[in-house]
Amino acid sequence: AGRAFPVTVDPAIYAAKANISDTYINSNSASSSSSFESGGTMTVGQLYTGGECIAYWKTSTLPTIPNNAYITSAELSFYLSSLNKGADILSKTLGAYAVTSDRDLSHTWVEFANGSGDIGDLYYFTKLTSDSVGEHITFDLTELTNKWLSGDVVNYGIAIRQMDSDYGTANFHSSEA
C-alpha cells in the first residue's frame, strides 16, 4: 500500500497562563464570605471537620482555531502536591464539571450555596491514590472544549469536586504556585 501525501501534523495549542484564573471555596468559611484565590494551592475534598472544598478554574480566552479544525484532545493538568486522607481511605475520586454561571475569584461558599457559580454536567473523573502525589493529574476536557468552541456551552470554566463522601483532601498547585 502506498503512502498518502502530504501528511499534516497539527500543532498543540496551549492556553496562556495570563488568561487563567483559579481559586477554591471552603464550606467551613461560609460565614466569613471569603474565597482563597491566593496562596498557590487549590484544595478539593471533604475536610475532617465535615466541610467541603471545591476548586474552580477558568481560561478567559479560548484559543482561536480554524472553522474546519477537529479537536482530538483537550486536557487540563494540575500538579498534585499532597493528598490528605484518613487511614481507611485508599483513594479519592474527583470530577471535572462544567460551571453554568459566571463567577470571579471573589466567589464565596455563601454565593455558591445561593446558586452563583452553579456546577453542571460531569465531563471527566479521575481516581487519586497516594502514588499520585508529586504527579500532574490530567482531566480530559475534549468534549467540553468542543462544546465551548461551538457555542453549545458557555465557557464559565470548570469545577473540580470530590465525587465520594469520604474524608480527605487533595491539594493542587494553583496558577500562583
C-alpha positions as a Markdown table, in Angstrom:
| # | Residue | x | y | z |
|---|---|---|---|---|
| 1 | Ala | 0.0 | 0.0 | 0.0 |
| 2 | Gly | 1.2 | 3.5 | -0.9 |
| 3 | Arg | 1.5 | 6.4 | 1.4 |
| 4 | Ala | -0.8 | 9.4 | 1.2 |
| 5 | Phe | 0.9 | 12.8 | 0.9 |
| 6 | Pro | 1.0 | 15.5 | 2.2 |
| 7 | Val | 1.0 | 14.4 | 5.8 |
| 8 | Thr | -0.2 | 17.2 | 8.1 |
| 9 | Val | 0.6 | 17.2 | 11.8 |
| 10 | Asp | -1.4 | 19.8 | 13.7 |
| 11 | Pro | 0.4 | 21.6 | 16.4 |
| 12 | Ala | -0.7 | 21.6 | 20.1 |
| 13 | Ile | -2.4 | 24.8 | 21.2 |
| 14 | Tyr | -1.8 | 26.0 | 24.8 |
| 15 | Ala | -3.8 | 28.5 | 26.9 |
| 16 | Ala | -1.6 | 31.3 | 28.2 |
| 17 | Lys | -1.2 | 31.3 | 31.9 |
| 18 | Ala | -2.0 | 35.0 | 31.9 |
| 19 | Asn | -5.6 | 34.2 | 30.9 |
| 20 | Ile | -6.2 | 31.8 | 33.7 |
| 21 | Ser | -8.0 | 32.3 | 37.0 |
| 22 | Asp | -8.3 | 29.7 | 39.7 |
| 23 | Thr | -9.4 | 29.5 | 43.3 |
| 24 | Tyr | -11.2 | 27.3 | 45.8 |
| 25 | Ile | -14.1 | 27.7 | 48.2 |
| 26 | Asn | -14.5 | 26.1 | 51.6 |
| 27 | Ser | -17.9 | 25.5 | 53.2 |
| 28 | Asn | -16.3 | 25.9 | 56.7 |
| 29 | Ser | -15.6 | 29.5 | 55.7 |
| 30 | Ala | -19.2 | 30.3 | 54.7 |
| 31 | Ser | -19.7 | 32.8 | 57.4 |
| 32 | Ser | -16.6 | 34.7 | 56.6 |
| 33 | Ser | -17.7 | 35.2 | 52.9 |
| 34 | Ser | -14.2 | 34.5 | 51.6 |
| 35 | Ser | -12.6 | 32.6 | 48.9 |
| 36 | Phe | -9.0 | 31.5 | 48.7 |
| 37 | Glu | -7.7 | 32.9 | 45.4 |
| 38 | Ser | -4.1 | 33.3 | 46.5 |
| 39 | Gly | -1.5 | 31.2 | 48.3 |
| 40 | Gly | -0.6 | 28.9 | 45.4 |
| 41 | Thr | -2.9 | 26.0 | 46.4 |
| 42 | Met | -6.3 | 24.7 | 45.4 |
| 43 | Thr | -7.9 | 22.3 | 47.8 |
| 44 | Val | -10.6 | 19.8 | 46.8 |
| 45 | Gly | -12.4 | 17.3 | 49.1 |
| 46 | Gln | -14.1 | 16.6 | 52.4 |
| 47 | Leu | -12.5 | 18.2 | 55.4 |
| 48 | Tyr | -12.3 | 16.2 | 58.7 |
| 49 | Thr | -14.5 | 18.9 | 60.2 |
| 50 | Gly | -17.3 | 18.0 | 57.8 |
| 51 | Gly | -16.8 | 20.8 | 55.4 |
| 52 | Glu | -16.2 | 20.6 | 51.7 |
| 53 | Cys | -13.7 | 22.4 | 49.3 |
| 54 | Ile | -14.4 | 22.9 | 45.6 |
| 55 | Ala | -11.8 | 24.2 | 43.2 |
| 56 | Tyr | -12.6 | 26.5 | 40.2 |
| 57 | Trp | -10.5 | 27.0 | 37.1 |
| 58 | Lys | -11.2 | 29.2 | 34.0 |
| 59 | Thr | -9.4 | 30.5 | 31.0 |
| 60 | Ser | -10.9 | 33.8 | 29.9 |
| 61 | Thr | -9.7 | 33.4 | 26.3 |
| 62 | Leu | -10.1 | 30.2 | 24.3 |
| 63 | Pro | -7.6 | 29.7 | 21.6 |
| 64 | Thr | -8.6 | 30.7 | 18.1 |
| 65 | Ile | -8.8 | 27.7 | 15.8 |
| 66 | Pro | -9.8 | 27.3 | 12.1 |
| 67 | Asn | -13.5 | 26.6 | 11.5 |
| 68 | Asn | -12.7 | 23.3 | 9.9 |
| 69 | Ala | -10.4 | 22.1 | 12.7 |
| 70 | Tyr | -11.2 | 18.9 | 14.5 |
| 71 | Ile | -10.2 | 18.8 | 18.2 |
| 72 | Thr | -8.9 | 15.4 | 19.1 |
| 73 | Ser | -7.7 | 16.1 | 22.6 |
| 74 | Ala | -8.1 | 18.9 | 25.2 |
| 75 | Glu | -6.5 | 18.3 | 28.5 |
| 76 | Leu | -6.1 | 20.2 | 31.8 |
| 77 | Ser | -3.4 | 19.1 | 34.2 |
| 78 | Phe | -2.8 | 20.2 | 37.8 |
| 79 | Tyr | 0.2 | 19.2 | 39.9 |
| 80 | Leu | -0.9 | 17.2 | 43.0 |
| 81 | Ser | 1.2 | 18.5 | 45.9 |
| 82 | Ser | -0.4 | 16.5 | 48.7 |
| 83 | Leu | -3.2 | 14.1 | 49.4 |
| 84 | Asn | -4.5 | 14.2 | 53.0 |
| 85 | Lys | -6.7 | 11.3 | 53.9 |
| 86 | Gly | -7.9 | 9.1 | 56.7 |
| 87 | Ala | -6.1 | 5.9 | 57.4 |
| 88 | Asp | -9.0 | 3.9 | 55.9 |
| 89 | Ile | -9.2 | 5.8 | 52.6 |
| 90 | Leu | -7.0 | 4.3 | 49.9 |
| 91 | Ser | -8.1 | 6.6 | 47.0 |
| 92 | Lys | -10.1 | 9.7 | 46.2 |
| 93 | Thr | -12.3 | 10.3 | 43.1 |
| 94 | Leu | -12.5 | 13.8 | 41.7 |
| 95 | Gly | -14.8 | 15.0 | 38.9 |
| 96 | Ala | -14.4 | 17.9 | 36.5 |
| 97 | Tyr | -17.8 | 19.7 | 36.0 |
| 98 | Ala | -18.9 | 22.5 | 33.7 |
| 99 | Val | -19.7 | 25.7 | 35.6 |
| 100 | Thr | -23.0 | 27.0 | 34.5 |
| 101 | Ser | -22.9 | 30.7 | 35.5 |
| 102 | Asp | -20.3 | 33.4 | 35.6 |
| 103 | Arg | -18.1 | 33.9 | 38.6 |
| 104 | Asp | -14.9 | 35.6 | 39.6 |
| 105 | Leu | -12.1 | 35.0 | 42.1 |
| 106 | Ser | -14.1 | 36.6 | 44.9 |
| 107 | His | -16.7 | 33.8 | 44.6 |
| 108 | Thr | -17.6 | 32.5 | 48.1 |
| 109 | Trp | -19.3 | 29.5 | 49.6 |
| 110 | Val | -22.3 | 31.7 | 50.5 |
| 111 | Glu | -22.7 | 32.6 | 46.8 |
| 112 | Phe | -22.3 | 29.0 | 45.8 |
| 113 | Ala | -25.0 | 27.9 | 48.2 |
| 114 | Asn | -27.3 | 30.6 | 46.8 |
| 115 | Gly | -26.8 | 29.4 | 43.2 |
| 116 | Ser | -24.0 | 31.6 | 41.9 |
| 117 | Gly | -21.3 | 29.5 | 40.1 |
| 118 | Asp | -23.5 | 26.5 | 39.7 |
| 119 | Ile | -22.0 | 23.2 | 38.9 |
| 120 | Gly | -23.4 | 21.5 | 35.8 |
| 121 | Asp | -22.6 | 18.3 | 34.0 |
| 122 | Leu | -19.8 | 16.0 | 34.8 |
| 123 | Tyr | -17.3 | 15.7 | 31.9 |
| 124 | Tyr | -14.5 | 13.7 | 33.4 |
| 125 | Phe | -13.4 | 11.9 | 36.6 |
| 126 | Thr | -10.2 | 10.6 | 37.9 |
| 127 | Lys | -9.1 | 8.5 | 40.9 |
| 128 | Leu | -6.2 | 9.6 | 43.0 |
| 129 | Thr | -4.0 | 7.4 | 45.2 |
| 130 | Ser | -1.1 | 8.1 | 47.4 |
| 131 | Asp | 1.1 | 7.2 | 44.4 |
| 132 | Ser | -0.4 | 10.2 | 42.6 |
| 133 | Val | 1.3 | 12.8 | 44.9 |
| 134 | Gly | 4.0 | 14.6 | 43.0 |
| 135 | Glu | 2.4 | 13.9 | 39.7 |
| 136 | His | 0.4 | 16.0 | 37.2 |
| 137 | Ile | -3.2 | 14.9 | 37.3 |
| 138 | Thr | -4.8 | 15.3 | 33.9 |
| 139 | Phe | -8.5 | 15.8 | 33.2 |
| 140 | Asp | -9.7 | 15.1 | 29.6 |
| 141 | Leu | -11.9 | 18.0 | 28.6 |
| 142 | Thr | -12.1 | 17.3 | 24.9 |
| 143 | Glu | -15.9 | 17.0 | 24.9 |
| 144 | Leu | -16.4 | 20.2 | 27.0 |
| 145 | Thr | -13.8 | 22.2 | 25.0 |
| 146 | Asn | -15.6 | 21.3 | 21.7 |
| 147 | Lys | -18.9 | 22.5 | 23.3 |
| 148 | Trp | -17.2 | 25.7 | 24.4 |
| 149 | Leu | -15.8 | 26.4 | 20.9 |
| 150 | Ser | -19.1 | 25.5 | 19.1 |
| 151 | Gly | -21.1 | 27.7 | 21.5 |
| 152 | Asp | -23.2 | 24.8 | 22.8 |
| 153 | Val | -21.9 | 25.6 | 26.3 |
| 154 | Val | -20.7 | 28.9 | 27.6 |
| 155 | Asn | -17.2 | 28.9 | 28.9 |
| 156 | Tyr | -17.7 | 29.7 | 32.6 |
| 157 | Gly | -14.8 | 27.3 | 33.5 |
| 158 | Ile | -14.8 | 24.1 | 35.4 |
| 159 | Ala | -15.2 | 23.0 | 39.0 |
| 160 | Ile | -13.2 | 20.2 | 40.4 |
| 161 | Arg | -15.2 | 18.5 | 43.1 |
| 162 | Gln | -14.8 | 15.3 | 45.1 |
| 163 | Met | -17.3 | 12.6 | 43.9 |
| 164 | Asp | -17.2 | 10.4 | 47.0 |
| 165 | Ser | -18.1 | 11.4 | 50.6 |
| 166 | Asp | -15.1 | 10.0 | 52.3 |
| 167 | Tyr | -12.9 | 12.3 | 54.4 |
| 168 | Gly | -9.8 | 13.5 | 52.6 |
| 169 | Thr | -8.5 | 16.4 | 50.6 |
| 170 | Ala | -6.3 | 16.8 | 47.5 |
| 171 | Asn | -4.1 | 19.9 | 47.3 |
| 172 | Phe | -3.1 | 21.1 | 43.8 |
| 173 | His | -0.7 | 23.9 | 42.8 |
| 174 | Ser | -2.7 | 26.9 | 41.5 |
| 175 | Ser | -1.6 | 29.4 | 38.9 |
| 176 | Glu | 0.1 | 31.4 | 41.7 |
| 177 | Ala | 2.4 | 28.5 | 42.6 |
